[in-house]
């Protein structure tokens, strides 16, 4: 594998040779990334080959210990933030260095993946000269390794001495523990002490970055109707619960579906004579007959939004639709907050401009804000109200959350180098 990695390094060194406008110290950083790249790929392989599904507490901790060992060598103070046993979550890795120069940075990753031990194994495997597969290699162990590689290069050139950097790798990003006041409480409080939060979720190529991410919440619709013989439907027996639920959900679509960045998806729709639903477990059961008007229907869905105002306006519109019941039916809707949005801000845009300038100086072209609708919610959204934020600084690849998830091994060293220079410039106060 090491011969393959070295070949990739030299192939992609050519990307930088044509249009560089970087400082001598920045060239030294690039050289360090190249020299350390084989060991960083070993680190990636070792972490990918540890199953760290969110509910595999031992596996998540093992990945955390692997990364902690590397960061401790670089002068970081290591902490493990434990969660209560009742939450069945591993906790979070925190590594800190404190200085007195430049912006205070929080670099965000996560240790867990969606792949639990009972799922088919997908070990680190080189498929061809541009593709490596492995569970969590793109989402987001590749991004975690980019963080460590950047810190290692800066440490070896004495560029961390005056920097204030916190590395926060959560252990349950894919399924945050409840209550979130506990699972995200420490993270939020630490983020408030920083100027910038950079998240290393998967990159959408070289030339876009996430200055905004939509938030997510959920809704539960309960509809009741008069049970009776189907021959009386539309008449004195009313419309029943299924028709009323269908009217409501379709009216949501007709009223709100054209609004940019707003989506609402009914994930479970259950109606019949006998109905039970457990939305926490995302499951339910129903039985009924074609000649019985349904007396009960449950619907559970999500609501995604770009700004808090958009979420609240959508909820009000949905409540109004629910209140206009068909004859013989009544309905209620309840909303539950999930992950807040990372709204677009001038501060986020300014960070994107610094990244774009770094990219252009390296001969990689401009970087522009990507479409917020193309990304789901993420940990960075919990702290977006307290600091300037960018996301999508991690590895590029395909198939996240699916068997055969891949990493683009040609772009990986390029993204690693650019992230390193970007972090360095922020710590030095370079715009």
DACOR-V177530 format. One record per residue. N is the residue number from 0. SS is DSSP state (~ for helix, > for strand, _ for the rest). PSI is psi as a letter, one per 30 degrees, with the letter a starting at -180 (NA if undefined). Layout:
n: {N | N}
ss: {SS | SS}
psi: {PSI | PSI}
This chain:
n: {0 | 1 | 2 | 3 | 4 | 5 | 6 | 7 | 8 | 9 | 10 | 11 | 12 | 13 | 14 | 15 | 16 | 17 | 18 | 19 | 20 | 21 | 22 | 23 | 24 | 25 | 26 | 27 | 28 | 29 | 30 | 31 | 32 | 33 | 34 | 35 | 36 | 37 | 38 | 39 | 40 | 41 | 42 | 43 | 44 | 45 | 46 | 47 | 48 | 49 | 50 | 51 | 52 | 53 | 54 | 55 | 56 | 57 | 58 | 59 | 60 | 61 | 62 | 63 | 64 | 65 | 66 | 67 | 68 | 69 | 70 | 71 | 72 | 73 | 74 | 75 | 76 | 77 | 78 | 79 | 80 | 81 | 82 | 83 | 84 | 85 | 86 | 87 | 88 | 89 | 90 | 91 | 92 | 93 | 94 | 95 | 96 | 97 | 98 | 99 | 100 | 101 | 102 | 103 | 104 | 105 | 106 | 107 | 108 | 109 | 110 | 111 | 112 | 113 | 114 | 115 | 116 | 117 | 118 | 119 | 120 | 121 | 122 | 123 | 124 | 125 | 126 | 127 | 128 | 129 | 130 | 131 | 132 | 133 | 134 | 135 | 136 | 137 | 138 | 139 | 140 | 141 | 142 | 143 | 144 | 145 | 146 | 147 | 148 | 149 | 150 | 151 | 152 | 153 | 154 | 155 | 156 | 157 | 158 | 159 | 160 | 161 | 162 | 163 | 164 | 165 | 166 | 167 | 168 | 169 | 170 | 171 | 172 | 173 | 174 | 175 | 176 | 177 | 178 | 179 | 180 | 181 | 182 | 183 | 184 | 185 | 186 | 187 | 188 | 189 | 190 | 191 | 192 | 193 | 194 | 195 | 196 | 197 | 198 | 199 | 200 | 201 | 202 | 203 | 204 | 205 | 206 | 207 | 208 | 209 | 210 | 211 | 212 | 213 | 214 | 215 | 216 | 217 | 218 | 219 | 220 | 221 | 222 | 223 | 224 | 225 | 226 | 227 | 228 | 229 | 230 | 231 | 232 | 233 | 234 | 235 | 236 | 237 | 238 | 239 | 240 | 241 | 242 | 243 | 244 | 245 | 246 | 247 | 248 | 249 | 250 | 251 | 252 | 253 | 254 | 255 | 256 | 257 | 258 | 259 | 260 | 261 | 262 | 263 | 264 | 265 | 266 | 267 | 268 | 269 | 270 | 271 | 272 | 273 | 274 | 275 | 276 | 277 | 278 | 279 | 280 | 281 | 282 | 283 | 284 | 285 | 286 | 287 | 288 | 289 | 290 | 291 | 292 | 293 | 294 | 295 | 296 | 297 | 298 | 299 | 300 | 301 | 302 | 303 | 304 | 305 | 306 | 307 | 308 | 309 | 310 | 311 | 312 | 313 | 314 | 315 | 316 | 317 | 318 | 319 | 320 | 321 | 322 | 323 | 324 | 325 | 326 | 327 | 328 | 329 | 330 | 331 | 332 | 333 | 334 | 335 | 336 | 337 | 338 | 339 | 340 | 341 | 342 | 343 | 344 | 345 | 346 | 347 | 348 | 349 | 350 | 351 | 352 | 353 | 354 | 355 | 356 | 357 | 358 | 359 | 360 | 361 | 362 | 363 | 364 | 365 | 366 | 367 | 368 | 369 | 370 | 371 | 372 | 373 | 374 | 375 | 376 | 377 | 378 | 379 | 380 | 381 | 382 | 383 | 384 | 385 | 386 | 387 | 388 | 389 | 390 | 391 | 392 | 393 | 394 | 395 | 396 | 397 | 398 | 399 | 400 | 401 | 402 | 403 | 404 | 405 | 406 | 407 | 408 | 409 | 410 | 411 | 412 | 413 | 414 | 415 | 416 | 417 | 418 | 419 | 420 | 421 | 422 | 423 | 424 | 425 | 426 | 427 | 428 | 429 | 430}
ss: {_ | ~ | ~ | ~ | ~ | ~ | ~ | ~ | ~ | ~ | ~ | ~ | ~ | _ | _ | _ | _ | _ | _ | _ | _ | _ | _ | ~ | ~ | ~ | ~ | ~ | ~ | ~ | ~ | ~ | ~ | ~ | ~ | ~ | ~ | ~ | ~ | ~ | ~ | ~ | ~ | ~ | ~ | ~ | ~ | ~ | _ | _ | _ | _ | > | _ | _ | _ | ~ | ~ | ~ | ~ | ~ | ~ | ~ | ~ | ~ | ~ | ~ | ~ | ~ | ~ | ~ | ~ | ~ | _ | _ | _ | > | > | > | > | > | _ | _ | _ | ~ | ~ | ~ | _ | _ | _ | _ | > | > | > | > | > | > | _ | _ | _ | > | > | > | > | > | > | > | > | > | > | _ | _ | > | _ | _ | _ | _ | _ | _ | _ | _ | _ | _ | _ | > | > | > | > | _ | _ | > | > | > | _ | _ | _ | ~ | ~ | ~ | ~ | ~ | ~ | ~ | ~ | ~ | ~ | ~ | ~ | ~ | ~ | ~ | ~ | ~ | ~ | ~ | ~ | _ | _ | _ | _ | _ | _ | > | > | > | > | > | > | > | > | _ | _ | _ | _ | _ | _ | _ | _ | _ | ~ | ~ | ~ | ~ | _ | ~ | ~ | ~ | ~ | ~ | ~ | ~ | _ | _ | _ | _ | > | > | > | > | _ | _ | _ | > | _ | _ | _ | _ | > | > | > | _ | _ | > | _ | > | > | > | > | > | > | > | > | > | > | > | _ | _ | _ | > | ~ | ~ | ~ | _ | _ | _ | _ | _ | _ | _ | ~ | ~ | ~ | ~ | ~ | ~ | ~ | ~ | ~ | ~ | ~ | ~ | ~ | ~ | ~ | ~ | ~ | _ | _ | _ | _ | _ | _ | > | > | > | > | > | > | > | > | > | > | _ | > | > | > | > | > | _ | _ | _ | _ | > | > | > | > | > | _ | _ | _ | _ | > | _ | _ | _ | > | > | > | > | > | > | > | > | > | > | _ | _ | ~ | ~ | ~ | ~ | ~ | ~ | ~ | ~ | ~ | ~ | ~ | ~ | ~ | ~ | ~ | ~ | _ | _ | _ | _ | _ | > | > | > | > | > | > | > | > | > | > | > | _ | _ | > | _ | _ | _ | ~ | ~ | ~ | ~ | ~ | ~ | ~ | ~ | ~ | ~ | ~ | ~ | ~ | ~ | ~ | ~ | _ | _ | _ | _ | _ | _ | > | > | _ | _ | ~ | ~ | ~ | _ | _ | _ | _ | ~ | ~ | ~ | ~ | ~ | _ | _ | _ | _ | > | > | > | > | _ | _ | _ | _ | > | > | > | _ | _ | _ | _ | _ | _ | _ | > | > | > | ~ | ~ | ~ | ~ | ~ | ~ | ~ | ~ | ~ | ~ | ~ | ~ | ~ | ~ | ~ | ~ | ~ | ~ | ~ | _ | _ | _ | _}
psi: {e | e | e | e | e | e | e | e | e | e | e | f | f | f | e | f | f | e | h | k | h | l | l | e | e | e | e | e | e | e | e | e | e | e | e | f | e | e | e | e | e | e | e | e | e | e | e | e | g | j | k | h | k | e | f | i | e | e | e | e | e | e | e | e | e | e | e | e | e | e | e | e | f | g | g | k | k | k | l | j | j | l | l | k | e | f | f | h | l | e | a | k | k | k | k | k | k | k | a | g | k | a | k | j | k | j | k | k | a | k | f | l | l | f | j | l | f | g | l | k | k | i | l | j | k | j | e | a | f | g | k | k | l | l | k | g | e | e | j | h | f | e | e | e | e | e | e | e | e | e | e | e | e | e | e | f | g | h | g | f | e | g | k | j | k | k | k | j | j | l | g | h | e | f | i | k | l | k | k | f | f | e | f | g | e | e | e | e | e | e | e | f | g | l | e | k | k | k | k | h | l | k | k | h | a | f | g | l | l | j | f | k | k | k | l | k | l | l | k | k | k | k | k | k | l | k | k | a | k | f | f | g | k | f | b | f | f | a | f | l | e | e | e | e | e | e | e | e | e | e | e | e | e | e | e | f | f | f | k | k | g | k | l | k | k | j | f | k | j | k | l | a | e | k | k | k | k | j | f | e | g | h | l | l | l | l | l | l | l | f | g | k | k | k | f | k | k | k | k | k | l | l | j | k | l | e | l | e | e | e | e | e | e | e | e | e | e | e | e | e | e | e | f | i | l | l | k | g | l | l | l | l | k | k | k | k | k | c | k | l | l | j | l | k | l | e | e | e | e | e | e | e | e | e | e | e | e | e | e | e | f | f | g | f | l | l | k | l | k | l | j | f | f | f | k | a | l | l | e | f | f | f | g | f | f | f | l | k | k | k | l | g | g | a | l | k | a | l | g | k | g | l | k | g | k | l | k | j | f | e | f | e | f | e | e | e | e | e | e | e | e | e | e | e | e | e | f | f | g | k | NA}
